[in-house]
Amino acid sequence: MNISGTDLIKACSAIGAGLAVIAGIGPGIGQGIAAGHGAAAVGRNPGAQGQIMSTMLLGQAVAETTGLYGLVIALLLLFVQPLVG
């Protein structure tokens, strides 16, 4: 079996897209930990709920950008295929 040229580029793009989507694992774990700590903090101090929740949501929005960048790269590699001439 001899894979070369455009077929090799498409195969490597599919592998790269799969690896890029794996970048969503880290933000998912981090957001779960942040939500757990935020809920615990609100349980300890219910009066500071608004400040705790706004800080937590801002942090989760920043953490989610890593996963979104991975998704964008995966979609580019699969559908736009910038490496194919």
DSSP file (Angstrom, degrees, kcal/mol; ACC not computed):
  #  RESIDUE AA STRUCTURE BP1 BP2  ACC     N-H-->O    O-->H-N    N-H-->O    O-->H-N    TCO  KAPPA ALPHA  PHI   PSI    X-CA   Y-CA   Z-CA
    1    1 A M              0   0    0      0, 0.0     2,-0.6     0, 0.0     0, 0.0   0.000 360.0 360.0 360.0 125.8    0.0    0.0    0.0
    2    2 A N        -     0   0    0      2,-0.0     2,-0.6     0, 0.0     0, 0.0  -0.937 360.0-176.6-121.8 109.6    1.5    3.3   -1.1
    3    3 A I        +     0   0    0     -2,-0.6     2,-0.3     4,-0.1     0, 0.0  -0.918  22.5 141.6-106.8 124.3    0.0    6.5    0.2
    4    4 A S    >   +     0   0    0     -2,-0.6     3,-1.1     4,-0.0     4,-0.3  -0.954  42.4  11.0-151.7 169.4    1.4    9.7   -1.1
    5    5 A G  T 3> S+     0   0    0     -2,-0.3     4,-1.8     1,-0.3     3,-0.2  -0.347 123.0   0.8  65.8-131.3    0.5   13.2   -2.2
    6    6 A T  H 3> S+     0   0    0      1,-0.2     4,-2.5     2,-0.2    -1,-0.3   0.844 131.5  56.4 -63.7 -37.4   -3.0   14.4   -1.4
    7    7 A D  H <> S+     0   0    0     -3,-1.1     4,-2.2     1,-0.2    -1,-0.2   0.899 107.2  49.2 -64.1 -39.5   -4.1   11.2    0.3
    8    8 A L  H  > S+     0   0    0     -4,-0.3     4,-2.5    -3,-0.2    -1,-0.2   0.903 111.2  49.6 -65.0 -41.2   -1.2   11.5    2.8
    9    9 A I  H  X S+     0   0    0     -4,-1.8     4,-2.1     1,-0.2    -2,-0.2   0.910 111.6  48.5 -65.2 -41.8   -2.0   15.1    3.5
   10   10 A K  H  X S+     0   0    0     -4,-2.5     4,-2.0     2,-0.2    -2,-0.2   0.893 111.9  49.5 -65.8 -39.2   -5.7   14.2    4.1
   11   11 A A  H  X S+     0   0    0     -4,-2.2     4,-2.0     2,-0.2    -2,-0.2   0.924 112.7  46.3 -65.5 -44.1   -4.8   11.4    6.4
   12   12 A C  H  X S+     0   0    0     -4,-2.5     4,-2.6     1,-0.2    -1,-0.2   0.846 110.2  54.7 -67.6 -32.9   -2.4   13.5    8.4
   13   13 A S  H  X S+     0   0    0     -4,-2.1     4,-2.3     2,-0.2    -1,-0.2   0.891 107.6  49.8 -65.6 -39.2   -5.1   16.3    8.6
   14   14 A A  H  X S+     0   0    0     -4,-2.0     4,-1.9     2,-0.2    -2,-0.2   0.905 112.4  46.8 -66.4 -40.8   -7.6   13.8   10.0
   15   15 A I  H  X S+     0   0    0     -4,-2.0     4,-2.1     2,-0.2    -2,-0.2   0.922 112.9  49.5 -65.4 -44.0   -5.1   12.7   12.7
   16   16 A G  H  X S+     0   0    0     -4,-2.6     4,-2.1     1,-0.2    -2,-0.2   0.867 108.6  53.0 -62.9 -37.0   -4.2   16.3   13.5
   17   17 A A  H  X S+     0   0    0     -4,-2.3     4,-1.8     2,-0.2    -1,-0.2   0.899 108.3  50.7 -65.8 -39.8   -7.9   17.1   13.8
   18   18 A G  H  X S+     0   0    0     -4,-1.9     4,-1.1     1,-0.2    -2,-0.2   0.908 111.4  47.7 -63.2 -41.5   -8.4   14.3   16.3
   19   19 A L  H  < S+     0   0    0     -4,-2.1     4,-0.4     1,-0.2    -2,-0.2   0.857 109.1  54.1 -67.6 -34.4   -5.5   15.5   18.3
   20   20 A A  H >< S+     0   0    0     -4,-2.1     3,-1.1     1,-0.2    -1,-0.2   0.860 104.4  54.2 -68.3 -34.4   -6.8   19.1   18.3
   21   21 A V  H >< S+     0   0    0     -4,-1.8     3,-2.0     1,-0.3    -1,-0.2   0.791  94.6  69.1 -70.6 -26.5  -10.2   18.0   19.6
   22   22 A I  G >< S+     0   0    0     -4,-1.1     3,-2.0     1,-0.3     4,-0.5   0.738  80.7  78.8 -61.4 -21.0   -8.4   16.3   22.6
   23   23 A A  G <  S+     0   0    0     -3,-1.1    -1,-0.3    -4,-0.4     3,-0.2   0.654  79.4  70.3 -62.9 -13.6   -7.6   19.8   23.7
   24   24 A G  G <> S+     0   0    0     -3,-2.0     4,-1.4     1,-0.2    -1,-0.3   0.611  81.7  72.9 -78.3 -11.6  -11.1   20.0   25.0
   25   25 A I  H <> S+     0   0    0     -3,-2.0     4,-2.2     2,-0.2     5,-0.2   0.930  93.5  51.6 -68.7 -45.4  -10.4   17.6   27.8
   26   26 A G  H  > S+     0   0    0     -4,-0.5     4,-2.7     1,-0.2     5,-0.2   0.935 110.5  45.7 -60.3 -50.9   -8.3   20.0   29.9
   27   27 A P  H  > S+     0   0    0      0, 0.0     4,-2.6     0, 0.0     5,-0.2   0.868 111.1  55.1 -61.4 -34.5  -10.9   22.8   29.9
   28   28 A G  H  X S+     0   0    0     -4,-1.4     4,-1.8     2,-0.2    -2,-0.2   0.931 111.5  42.7 -63.7 -44.6  -13.6   20.4   30.8
   29   29 A I  H  X S+     0   0    0     -4,-2.2     4,-2.2     2,-0.2    -1,-0.2   0.928 115.3  50.1 -65.8 -44.9  -11.8   19.1   33.8
   30   30 A G  H  X S+     0   0    0     -4,-2.7     4,-2.4     1,-0.2    -2,-0.2   0.881 110.0  49.6 -62.7 -39.1  -10.8   22.6   34.9
   31   31 A Q  H  X S+     0   0    0     -4,-2.6     4,-2.5     2,-0.2    -1,-0.2   0.871 109.6  51.8 -69.4 -36.0  -14.3   24.0   34.6
   32   32 A G  H  X S+     0   0    0     -4,-1.8     4,-2.1    -5,-0.2    -2,-0.2   0.916 111.5  46.6 -64.8 -42.1  -15.6   21.1   36.6
   33   33 A I  H  X S+     0   0    0     -4,-2.2     4,-2.4     2,-0.2     5,-0.2   0.920 112.9  49.9 -64.8 -43.3  -13.1   21.7   39.4
   34   34 A A  H  X S+     0   0    0     -4,-2.4     4,-2.4     1,-0.2    -2,-0.2   0.902 110.8  49.2 -63.0 -41.0  -13.8   25.5   39.3
   35   35 A A  H  X S+     0   0    0     -4,-2.5     4,-2.4     2,-0.2    -1,-0.2   0.896 111.0  50.7 -66.2 -38.7  -17.6   24.9   39.5
   36   36 A G  H  X S+     0   0    0     -4,-2.1     4,-2.0     2,-0.2    -2,-0.2   0.922 113.0  44.4 -63.6 -44.6  -17.1   22.5   42.4
   37   37 A H  H  X S+     0   0    0     -4,-2.4     4,-2.3     2,-0.2    -2,-0.2   0.864 112.4  53.2 -68.6 -35.3  -14.9   25.0   44.3
   38   38 A G  H  X S+     0   0    0     -4,-2.4     4,-2.2    -5,-0.2    -2,-0.2   0.912 109.3  48.2 -65.0 -42.0  -17.3   27.8   43.5
   39   39 A A  H  X S+     0   0    0     -4,-2.4     4,-2.0     1,-0.2    -2,-0.2   0.892 112.0  49.8 -64.8 -39.0  -20.3   25.8   44.9
   40   40 A A  H  X S+     0   0    0     -4,-2.0     4,-1.7     2,-0.2    -2,-0.2   0.892 110.2  50.6 -65.9 -38.6  -18.3   25.0   48.0
   41   41 A A  H  X S+     0   0    0     -4,-2.3     4,-2.2     2,-0.2    -2,-0.2   0.895 110.2  48.9 -66.9 -39.6  -17.4   28.7   48.5
   42   42 A V  H  < S+     0   0    0     -4,-2.2    -1,-0.2     1,-0.2    -2,-0.2   0.870 108.8  54.8 -67.2 -35.4  -21.0   29.8   48.1
   43   43 A G  H  < S+     0   0    0     -4,-2.0    -1,-0.2     1,-0.2    -2,-0.2   0.863 112.1  43.1 -64.6 -35.0  -22.0   27.1   50.7
   44   44 A R  H  < S+     0   0    0     -4,-1.7    -2,-0.2     1,-0.2    -1,-0.2   0.845 132.1  19.8 -77.4 -34.8  -19.5   28.6   53.1
   45   45 A N    ><  +     0   0    0     -4,-2.2     3,-1.5    -5,-0.1    -1,-0.2  -0.684  62.9 174.1-139.4  81.8  -20.4   32.2   52.5
   46   46 A P  G >  S+     0   0    0      0, 0.0     3,-1.3     0, 0.0     4,-0.2   0.737  76.5  68.4 -63.3 -21.9  -23.8   32.7   50.9
   47   47 A G  G 3  S+     0   0    0      1,-0.3     3,-0.3     2,-0.1    -5,-0.1   0.753  98.1  50.8 -69.4 -22.7  -23.6   36.5   51.2
   48   48 A A  G <> S+     0   0    0     -3,-1.5     4,-2.4     1,-0.2    -1,-0.3   0.081  73.9 118.1-100.7  23.2  -20.8   36.6   48.6
   49   49 A Q  H <> S+     0   0    0     -3,-1.3     4,-2.8     1,-0.2     5,-0.3   0.903  71.9  51.2 -59.3 -44.7  -22.6   34.5   46.0
   50   50 A G  H  > S+     0   0    0     -3,-0.3     4,-2.0     1,-0.2    -1,-0.2   0.914 113.8  43.0 -61.4 -44.4  -22.7   37.3   43.3
   51   51 A Q  H  > S+     0   0    0      2,-0.2     4,-2.0     1,-0.2    -1,-0.2   0.895 115.8  48.7 -69.8 -40.1  -19.0   38.0   43.5
   52   52 A I  H  X S+     0   0    0     -4,-2.4     4,-2.5     1,-0.2    -2,-0.2   0.933 113.3  46.8 -65.1 -45.6  -18.0   34.3   43.6
   53   53 A M  H  X S+     0   0    0     -4,-2.8     4,-2.7    -5,-0.2     5,-0.2   0.894 111.8  49.5 -67.2 -39.5  -20.2   33.4   40.7
   54   54 A S  H  X S+     0   0    0     -4,-2.0     4,-1.9    -5,-0.3    -1,-0.2   0.910 113.5  46.5 -67.5 -39.5  -19.1   36.3   38.5
   55   55 A T  H  X S+     0   0    0     -4,-2.0     4,-2.2     2,-0.2    -2,-0.2   0.915 113.8  48.9 -66.0 -42.1  -15.5   35.5   39.1
   56   56 A M  H  X S+     0   0    0     -4,-2.5     4,-2.4     1,-0.2    -2,-0.2   0.924 111.4  48.7 -64.0 -44.7  -16.0   31.8   38.5
   57   57 A L  H  X S+     0   0    0     -4,-2.7     4,-2.0     2,-0.2    -1,-0.2   0.872 110.4  51.2 -65.8 -36.3  -17.9   32.4   35.2
   58   58 A L  H  X S+     0   0    0     -4,-1.9     4,-2.0    -5,-0.2    -1,-0.2   0.924 111.2  48.4 -64.4 -43.6  -15.2   34.8   34.0
   59   59 A G  H  X S+     0   0    0     -4,-2.2     4,-2.2     1,-0.2    -2,-0.2   0.883 111.0  50.3 -63.7 -38.5  -12.6   32.1   34.7
   60   60 A Q  H  X S+     0   0    0     -4,-2.4     4,-1.9     2,-0.2    -1,-0.2   0.862 107.9  53.2 -69.1 -34.7  -14.6   29.4   33.0
   61   61 A A  H  X S+     0   0    0     -4,-2.0     4,-0.7     2,-0.2    -2,-0.2   0.902 110.7  46.9 -65.5 -39.8  -15.0   31.6   29.9
   62   62 A V  H >< S+     0   0    0     -4,-2.0     3,-0.7     1,-0.2     4,-0.4   0.901 112.4  50.0 -67.8 -40.0  -11.3   32.2   29.7
   63   63 A A  H >X S+     0   0    0     -4,-2.2     3,-0.9     1,-0.2     4,-0.6   0.833 103.3  60.9 -67.7 -31.3  -10.6   28.4   30.2
   64   64 A E  H 3X S+     0   0    0     -4,-1.9     4,-2.1     1,-0.2    -1,-0.2   0.733  85.6  76.1 -69.9 -21.7  -13.1   27.5   27.4
   65   65 A T  H <X S+     0   0    0     -4,-0.7     4,-2.5    -3,-0.7    -1,-0.2   0.840  89.2  58.2 -61.1 -31.6  -11.1   29.4   24.8
   66   66 A T  H <> S+     0   0    0     -3,-0.9     4,-1.9    -4,-0.4    -1,-0.2   0.938 108.2  45.0 -63.0 -45.8   -8.5   26.6   24.7
   67   67 A G  H  X S+     0   0    0     -4,-0.6     4,-2.0    -3,-0.2    -2,-0.2   0.881 112.9  51.0 -64.7 -38.3  -11.2   24.0   23.8
   68   68 A L  H  X S+     0   0    0     -4,-2.1     4,-2.4     2,-0.2    -2,-0.2   0.883 107.8  52.3 -68.2 -37.7  -12.8   26.3   21.2
   69   69 A Y  H  X S+     0   0    0     -4,-2.5     4,-2.4     1,-0.2    -1,-0.2   0.913 109.2  50.7 -63.4 -40.8   -9.4   27.0   19.5
   70   70 A G  H  X S+     0   0    0     -4,-1.9     4,-2.3     1,-0.2    -2,-0.2   0.904 110.3  49.4 -61.5 -41.4   -8.9   23.2   19.3
   71   71 A L  H  X S+     0   0    0     -4,-2.0     4,-2.5     2,-0.2    -2,-0.2   0.904 110.2  50.3 -65.0 -41.5  -12.3   22.8   17.7
   72   72 A V  H  X S+     0   0    0     -4,-2.4     4,-2.4     2,-0.2    -2,-0.2   0.919 111.0  48.6 -63.1 -43.8  -11.6   25.6   15.2
   73   73 A I  H  X S+     0   0    0     -4,-2.4     4,-2.5     2,-0.2    -1,-0.2   0.913 111.2  50.8 -62.6 -42.1   -8.3   24.0   14.2
   74   74 A A  H  X S+     0   0    0     -4,-2.3     4,-2.2     1,-0.2    -2,-0.2   0.923 110.9  48.0 -61.9 -44.2  -10.0   20.6   13.8
   75   75 A L  H  X>S+     0   0    0     -4,-2.5     4,-2.7     1,-0.2     5,-0.8   0.889 111.6  50.6 -65.1 -38.3  -12.7   22.0   11.6
   76   76 A L  I  X>S+     0   0    0     -4,-2.4     5,-2.2     1,-0.2     4,-1.0   0.930 111.7  47.3 -63.3 -44.2  -10.2   23.8    9.4
   77   77 A L  I  <5S+     0   0    0     -4,-2.5    -2,-0.2     3,-0.2    -1,-0.2   0.867 118.6  40.7 -66.2 -35.4   -8.1   20.7    9.0
   78   78 A L  I  <5S+     0   0    0     -4,-2.2    -2,-0.2    -5,-0.2    -1,-0.2   0.896 130.6  17.9 -81.2 -40.9  -11.1   18.5    8.1
   79   79 A F  I  <5S+     0   0    0     -4,-2.7    -3,-0.2    -5,-0.2    -2,-0.1   0.815 129.8  37.2-107.9 -33.9  -13.2   20.8    5.9
   80   80 A V  I  <<S-     0   0    0     -4,-1.0    -3,-0.2    -5,-0.8    -4,-0.1   0.853  78.2-165.2 -85.6 -36.9  -11.0   23.7    4.6
   81   81 A Q    > < -     0   0    0     -5,-2.2     3,-1.2    -6,-0.2    -4,-0.2   0.961   6.9-175.0  48.2  70.2   -7.9   21.5    4.1
   82   82 A P  T 3  S+     0   0    0      0, 0.0    -1,-0.1     0, 0.0    -5,-0.1   0.680  76.2  60.9 -68.5 -16.1   -5.4   24.4    3.8
   83   83 A L  T 3  S+     0   0    0     -6,-0.1     2,-0.5   -74,-0.1    -2,-0.1   0.626  82.0  91.8 -87.7 -12.3   -2.5   22.0    3.0
   84   84 A V    <         0   0    0     -3,-1.2   -78,-0.0     1,-0.1   -79,-0.0  -0.724 360.0 360.0 -85.7 125.2   -4.1   20.5   -0.1
   85   85 A G              0   0    0     -2,-0.5    -1,-0.1     0, 0.0    -2,-0.0   0.467 360.0 360.0 -74.8 360.0   -2.9   22.4   -3.2
